[in-house]
Amino acid sequence: MYLRHLRDFIKANARTPWAMLELSPHGFIGKLFKNKDLPKLVMILRAFYLEQPCDFLIKPYFINIMTQKKPIVRKSALFFHKGQFSSLKNVTRKIDKYSGGAVVRKNAESAVRKIAMVTRAHKNPPAKVYVNMTEFNGNHISGAYDPMTLGFFWARDVKAGQYVRILFNTPQKVERLVVETGFSDKERKDILRKGSVEMGLDVPNMAAGTNRCPNTHKMGEFQDGSFDATLTLKDDVRCINIVVDQTQTEWLIIRQILVFVTKVPVPPKM
């Protein structure tokens, strides 16, 4: 029976360029590849299996290389995780067989994971984002700032004093900032080991087109690779600096940057 559903799913995407079809939303379960693409997939897995789990390598890394624009997931899963125990340490999974959803439980679940469900609906204020780190393999900073993308920022040779700078198109009333770095598993690899956040308050007559961030004030430091702060600033924020405070041998992944702002009410039309 499932073979018929599988063929129907392939036919339904016949006109869509794809490198991977997903018959399950879970990890590395139920992933369909083309024979001709397998050598490329094998090369990626062999080269980076010590750096990331396989499911992290295929999505979004492999599908980006193969120029697949977005994941193609079957709404009703054909494959499921059986049992309560995950391959990740100290992780159990409660599977909903109807929706294919998984609830991941950890003994020390971070506050960042608790806001993960809102990121798809969240939209950061328009801004130009600058970085002076060495970007790895096209994993641009825009992948971390735009929650609607499936990307992330990945840098190597991370040195003290380097930064990510967010320069808003217009000054914003920032009420909360969340930054997630590294992998979300227990190992916490490629996190920002020592870092801090600065905010530059609005400066009158600031020259247009500049990428400077003057009048900065330190807002806090990263804890275990994460930053989550609720702010009570009287002044508007012109820019944000995410600063590396200590050189690290580990590479750095910035998975998400979420900027929450106070919306200014629009006056009714007369």
N, C-alpha and C positions, 0 to 999 in steps of 0.2 A: 504493500500500500504506500509506504513512504517513498518508494522509487517513483511512483506516478506523481506524487507531490513535488518531488525533487525535479523531475523533468518539466513539470508545469512552471516551476519557479525559474528555471533556466530559460524557458521559452518566453516568459513574461519580461525578462531582461535582455532579450536577444538584441534589441536596438540600443542598449546602454553599454558603453565601454566599461568593462569590469575586469579586475584581476582576482577578486575574491567575493564570493557570495556567502552570506552567513545564514545558516539554518538553525542557529542557536545564538542567543545574545551572550552566552557565558564563555569567557576566556578563550581557550583554544579548541572548544568543542564545536563540531558541526560546521567546519570551515571548508569551502569548496574552491579549489584552484584549477587552473588550466594546466594540462601536461607541459605545454611549451614554457610556462613560467616557473616550473618547479626548480630548475637549476639556479635561477636568480634567488628564489626563496631559500634554497639550501645554502647559498653563499652568505646571505645575510644572517641566517641562524648560526652558521658555523663561526662567523666572524665576531658576533656580538652576544653569544649565548651566556657569557659570563657577566655581561653588563646589564642585561634586562631579561625578564621572563619572555617566553616565546610570544605570548599574546600581545605584549607591549611592542615587540619588534614588527609584528605583522600589521598592527593597527595602532597608530597611523603610518609607521615608518615604511613598511613594504608597499602599502597601497598608494602612498604618496610618490614613491619611486616609480610605480607603474602608472602614475597619473590618473588614478581613480579619484574622482572628485569627492566622494562621500561614501560611507559604509552603506551596503545594500543588505538589509536584514529582513528575513521573512517574519511577518507579524506573528504568526503562530509557529512556535519552534517545533522542529522535528527531532531534536536531540536535547537531552537534559542531563544535568549532573545528578548522579545517583549516590545517595548516602549523605551524611551530615558533615563529613570531614573534607576540608580543602587540601590541596597540595601545599598551600601556604601554612607556615607554622602558626599554631594557636588560633586558627580560623575555622569556624564552622559555618555551614550554609544551610539555610532553610529554603527549600525550593518550592515555588508555587507551580504545580504542573500545568495549570491552565494558562497562566500568563508568561511562564518561562522566566519570571523575575527571581532574583536572588537577594536575600537579606544577609549582608556580611556583618558578622559580629566579631569584635576583638575585645580583649580584656582592657586594653588601653586605647580606646577609640578617641582620636583627636577631635578638637572642636571644628577643625576645617572640614572633616568628613560630614559633619552635621549640616553644613550649608551647601553640600554638593548638589542637592536636588534643586536649588534655586538658580544655579548658574546658567541653565539653558534659557531661562526667562529673563535673566539679567542683561542689561545693556550698559556698557561703560560709556561715559561721556566722550564725544569726539576729541581726539588728541593726536599729536605726533609723538611717537615713541622712539627714543634714541638709545643706543647701547654702544659701549666701547669695549666689549668683550669679543673674543674670537668665536664667531658662530660656527656650529658644526653642521655640515651637510644640509644646508638650507632650512634648518629649523629656526625660523625667524621669530623675533620677539612679538610680532603681530599675532602669532598663534597663541600666545599667553594672554594678550590683552583683549582679544575678541573672543568672548565665551561661546559664540556660535560656531567657531571653527573647531576642528578636531586636532589642531596642532599644539605645539609647545615650543618653548625656547630651550636650546641646548648649547652650552658653551664649554670650551676647554681652555686650559691655561688660565685659570681664574686667579686674579691677583688683587691684592689689597688696593683700594682706591677706585677700582672699576665700578661701573654703575649702570643701572637702567633708569632713564629719565623720561618721565611722562609730562609732556607740555600740552596742557589743555588748549583747545581752540579759543575758548572763552573761560574766564575765571569761574570756579565752581565752589559751591558750598558743600564741602566734603564732610560727611557724617560718619563714614566707616570705610576702612581699607582692609582688604584681605589679600594676602599673597601666599601661595602654596608652592613649595619647591621640592624637588626630589621625587622618588617613587613613593607611591602611597602604601606600599607593603611594610611589613615590620622591619625590614632591614634598613629602610630610610637611606638609601644610597643617593648620591648626587644632590644632596640638600645644600643649602647655603649654611655653612657651619657657623660663621660669625658675620652678621650683617645688621644693618640698621636702616631706618626709613627717615627721610627728611622731607618736609613740605615747605615749598616756597610760597609765601603769601603774595597776594597781588601787589604789583608795583605800578604806581601811576606813570603814564607816558613811557611804558616799556616798549622798546623798539620792536616793530613787527618783524617777523622772520627770524628772530634770534633763537638759538637753542640753549641759551643760558638759563640757569635757575637761581636767581638771586634771592636774598632775604629769606634764607632757609632756617628752619627750626627742627631740631631732632624730635621725632615723635615716639621713638621706641626702638627696641631691638628684636631680632628674630629669636624665637624659642623653638628648638628642635626642628629648624627648617621652615617654620611657619610664622606668619605675622597676621594678627587679627586685632584691630584696635577701633574702638568707638571714640569719635572725636567731638569736642565741643569748642570749635574755633569760631571766634567772632568775625574774623576776616575771611574773604574768599581765598581759595587756593589757586595759584597760577600753575604750579608744577609739583611733581613728586620725584624724589630721588630714592631708588633702592640701591644701597651702597654695600659693597663687599668690604668688610672691615679687616679681614685677615686672608692672606694668600692660602689657597688650599690645593692639594694634589688631586683631589677628586674633581671630576667635571661637575657642571652645574645644570640642573634642569629647573626651569620655572614653568610650572604647569598652568597656573592661573593667576591673574591679577584682577581683582574685583574692586571697583571704586563705586561706592554708594553715595549719592548726592541728594541733597534736599531739593525737591522740585519746587520751582517758583510758580505759584498759581497764575494762570493766564487770565487777565481781566476780560469780562464778557464784552462782546461787540455791542456798540451803541446803535 
